[in-house]
C-alpha cells in the first residue's frame, strides 16, 4: 500500500474489502434448515452467515484430521 492509498483508507474514501461471496443454491432437509435457523438466531446471525461458519468449521476439522493421520 502506498502513502496515497493509506491516506484514502484513513479518510474512509476507500475501505478494506471483505472476501467475495458467491451465491449458490443447495437442497437441504427441512429439519436441517429449521435447526440451522434456530442456531443462527441464538448466535444473532442470519441463515447464510451461520451456514458459512458451520462449513468453515467442518472444513477446518477435516483439514486437521487429515494432517494427523498422515
Secondary structure as UniProt FT lines:
FT   HELIX           3..10
FT   TURN            11..12
FT   HELIX           30..42
FT   TURN            43..44
FT   HELIX           47..69
//
